[in-house]
Each structure stands twice: as structure tokens, then as C-alpha cells.
């Protein structure tokens, strides 16, 4: 996951598809995820219980909730980009 928090939803979606495609057992999914997280996402995990950090869905939910992605955030990012001339 890149340093930009707006990368998180796409990253987590791709990762979920990877787990499904390669039939990664649920007990390993959270551990695999941790190695690819940004410092900010790891800080979110530091606040969770050990049980929650061992569950991929809990990890995913916590990251997305903490980073507070809303339509306004996406609109802000959209408005920052300009069409290449």
C-alpha cells in the first residue's frame, strides 16, 4: 500500500481478489496483509486487539474506518487532478 491513504480501498480490494484467486487460507490473510501496509495503516493496527489483527476482515474494516474515506475525500482527490494537455 502506498503512502497516500486514498490508495487503501483499491489496495485492499486487489488483495481480497488475490486471496480468493490463490485460495489463501483465512488464517494467513491478515499476516500477509501486514507486510504490505503503510506506516499509517500499521498505526491503525496497533490500536486493535490481537484477535482483531489476526482477522483479515477486521483489519480491512479498521483501516478503512480509521482513514475515513467519504465521498468528499474522493471528490477532493478528483478535483486535484487535471487532464493532461
GROMACS elastic network, one bead per residue, 0.5 to 0.9 nm:
[ bonds ]
;  ai    aj funct       b0    kb
    1     4     6  0.81300   500
    1     5     6  0.84243   500
    1     7     6  0.66043   500
    1     8     6  0.64252   500
    1    11     6  0.60489   500
    1    12     6  0.84227   500
    1    36     6  0.58090   500
    1    37     6  0.52407   500
    1    38     6  0.56705   500
    1    41     6  0.87845   500
    2     5     6  0.73786   500
    2     6     6  0.88004   500
    2     7     6  0.63180   500
    2     8     6  0.78136   500
    2    11     6  0.85987   500
    2    36     6  0.87979   500
    2    37     6  0.78102   500
    2    38     6  0.62170   500
    3     6     6  0.87201   500
    3     7     6  0.78376   500
    3    37     6  0.89724   500
    3    38     6  0.58957   500
    3    39     6  0.77258   500
    3    40     6  0.78494   500
    4     7     6  0.57215   500
    4     8     6  0.78182   500
    4    38     6  0.86812   500
    5     8     6  0.55759   500
    5     9     6  0.85167   500
    5    38     6  0.85815   500
    5    40     6  0.80528   500
    5    41     6  0.83654   500
    5    67     6  0.68258   500
    5    69     6  0.87701   500
    6     9     6  0.68639   500
    6    10     6  0.80920   500
    6    67     6  0.84461   500
    6    69     6  0.76073   500
    6    73     6  0.82423   500
    6    74     6  0.77909   500
    6    77     6  0.83111   500
    7    10     6  0.56573   500
    7    11     6  0.60164   500
    7    12     6  0.86122   500
    8    11     6  0.50377   500
    8    12     6  0.59631   500
    8    13     6  0.84402   500
    8    37     6  0.88793   500
    8    41     6  0.86535   500
    8    63     6  0.79128   500
    8    64     6  0.72880   500
    8    67     6  0.85835   500
    9    12     6  0.52394   500
    9    13     6  0.60970   500
    9    14     6  0.86400   500
    9    60     6  0.88586   500
    9    64     6  0.70823   500
    9    69     6  0.85921   500
   10    13     6  0.50938   500
   10    14     6  0.61655   500
   10    15     6  0.84969   500
   11    14     6  0.52294   500
   11    15     6  0.60945   500
   11    16     6  0.86191   500
   12    16     6  0.60563   500
   12    17     6  0.86035   500
   12    33     6  0.86080   500
   12    60     6  0.69381   500
   13    16     6  0.51029   500
   13    17     6  0.63213   500
   13    18     6  0.86230   500
   14    17     6  0.51286   500
   14    18     6  0.61556   500
   14    19     6  0.87158   500
   15    19     6  0.62266   500
   15    20     6  0.86702   500
   15    33     6  0.77667   500
   16    19     6  0.51486   500
   16    20     6  0.63377   500
   16    21     6  0.86601   500
   16    29     6  0.87829   500
   17    20     6  0.50704   500
   17    21     6  0.59914   500
   17    22     6  0.85191   500
   18    21     6  0.51049   500
   18    22     6  0.60550   500
   18    23     6  0.80651   500
   18    24     6  0.80947   500
   19    22     6  0.54597   500
   19    23     6  0.55704   500
   19    25     6  0.78273   500
   19    26     6  0.84486   500
   19    29     6  0.71524   500
   20    24     6  0.67182   500
   21    24     6  0.80216   500
   23    26     6  0.87732   500
   24    27     6  0.84104   500
   24    28     6  0.68877   500
   24    29     6  0.66678   500
   25    28     6  0.56962   500
   25    29     6  0.66418   500
   26    29     6  0.52027   500
   26    30     6  0.76769   500
   26    55     6  0.75828   500
   26    56     6  0.72960   500
   27    30     6  0.71611   500
   27    31     6  0.79311   500
   27    54     6  0.71998   500
   27    55     6  0.72688   500
   27    56     6  0.82990   500
   28    31     6  0.53137   500
   28    32     6  0.61759   500
   28    33     6  0.86230   500
   28    54     6  0.81377   500
   28    55     6  0.87250   500
   28    56     6  0.84402   500
   29    32     6  0.52271   500
   29    33     6  0.61326   500
   29    34     6  0.87928   500
   29    54     6  0.81571   500
   29    55     6  0.74864   500
   29    56     6  0.56482   500
   30    34     6  0.62807   500
   30    53     6  0.66898   500
   30    54     6  0.54605   500
   30    55     6  0.56145   500
   30    57     6  0.81201   500
   30    58     6  0.87885   500
   30    59     6  0.69198   500
   30    60     6  0.87543   500
   31    34     6  0.53575   500
   31    35     6  0.70799   500
   31    53     6  0.82476   500
   31    54     6  0.69039   500
   31    55     6  0.86792   500
   31    56     6  0.81299   500
   32    35     6  0.57713   500
   32    36     6  0.74023   500
   33    36     6  0.56035   500
   33    37     6  0.66484   500
   33    56     6  0.76412   500
   33    59     6  0.86044   500
   34    37     6  0.54090   500
   34    38     6  0.87859   500
   34    41     6  0.87914   500
   34    42     6  0.73093   500
   34    45     6  0.87927   500
   34    53     6  0.88847   500
   34    59     6  0.89523   500
   35    38     6  0.88382   500
   37    40     6  0.79628   500
   37    41     6  0.58004   500
   37    42     6  0.61876   500
   38    41     6  0.52240   500
   38    42     6  0.62199   500
   38    43     6  0.86491   500
   39    42     6  0.50548   500
   39    43     6  0.62018   500
   39    44     6  0.87958   500
   40    43     6  0.50713   500
   40    44     6  0.65554   500
   40    45     6  0.89676   500
   40    67     6  0.88563   500
   41    44     6  0.50683   500
   41    45     6  0.65355   500
   41    46     6  0.88643   500
   41    63     6  0.60833   500
   41    66     6  0.86473   500
   41    67     6  0.83197   500
   42    45     6  0.50054   500
   42    46     6  0.63185   500
   42    63     6  0.87267   500
   43    46     6  0.50884   500
   43    47     6  0.70366   500
   44    47     6  0.56295   500
   44    48     6  0.72440   500
   44    59     6  0.87585   500
   44    62     6  0.71008   500
   44    63     6  0.62974   500
   44    66     6  0.69100   500
   44    67     6  0.87522   500
   45    48     6  0.52422   500
   45    49     6  0.82747   500
   45    52     6  0.85240   500
   45    53     6  0.64936   500
   45    59     6  0.69470   500
   45    62     6  0.75515   500
   45    63     6  0.75811   500
   46    49     6  0.80197   500
   46    53     6  0.84877   500
   48    51     6  0.80737   500
   48    52     6  0.59875   500
   48    53     6  0.63056   500
   48    58     6  0.89861   500
   48    59     6  0.84048   500
   48    62     6  0.82078   500
   49    52     6  0.52011   500
   49    53     6  0.63402   500
   49    54     6  0.88066   500
   50    53     6  0.51461   500
   50    54     6  0.63903   500
   51    54     6  0.52779   500
   51    55     6  0.67451   500
   51    58     6  0.89557   500
   52    55     6  0.53191   500
   52    56     6  0.80031   500
   52    57     6  0.85415   500
   52    58     6  0.54970   500
   52    59     6  0.65901   500
   53    56     6  0.72479   500
   53    58     6  0.69291   500
   53    59     6  0.58142   500
   54    58     6  0.80811   500
   54    59     6  0.77839   500
   55    58     6  0.53658   500
   55    59     6  0.62727   500
   55    60     6  0.87196   500
   56    59     6  0.50036   500
   56    60     6  0.60445   500
   56    61     6  0.85044   500
   57    60     6  0.50614   500
   57    61     6  0.60120   500
   57    62     6  0.84536   500
   58    61     6  0.51424   500
   58    62     6  0.59917   500
   58    63     6  0.85397   500
   59    62     6  0.52295   500
   59    63     6  0.61940   500
   59    64     6  0.86760   500
   60    63     6  0.53192   500
   60    64     6  0.62655   500
   60    65     6  0.85521   500
   61    64     6  0.52986   500
   61    65     6  0.59653   500
   61    66     6  0.84429   500
   62    65     6  0.51314   500
   62    66     6  0.59141   500
   62    67     6  0.84351   500
   63    66     6  0.52622   500
   63    67     6  0.60856   500
   63    68     6  0.85142   500
   64    67     6  0.53195   500
   64    68     6  0.62014   500
   64    69     6  0.66747   500
   65    68     6  0.51165   500
   65    69     6  0.72790   500
   66    69     6  0.83841   500
   68    73     6  0.84295   500
   69    72     6  0.80459   500
   69    73     6  0.61362   500
   69    74     6  0.74938   500
   70    73     6  0.53204   500
   70    74     6  0.66361   500
   70    75     6  0.87375   500
   71    74     6  0.51774   500
   71    75     6  0.60837   500
   71    76     6  0.85766   500
   72    76     6  0.60850   500
   72    77     6  0.86687   500
   73    76     6  0.51160   500
   73    77     6  0.63881   500
   73    78     6  0.86343   500
   74    77     6  0.51150   500
   74    78     6  0.60460   500
   74    79     6  0.85588   500
   75    79     6  0.60665   500
   75    80     6  0.86250   500
   76    79     6  0.52080   500
   76    80     6  0.63733   500
   77    80     6  0.51423   500
   77    81     6  0.69208   500
   78    81     6  0.57234   500
   78    82     6  0.84821   500
   79    82     6  0.74669   500
   82    85     6  0.87658   500
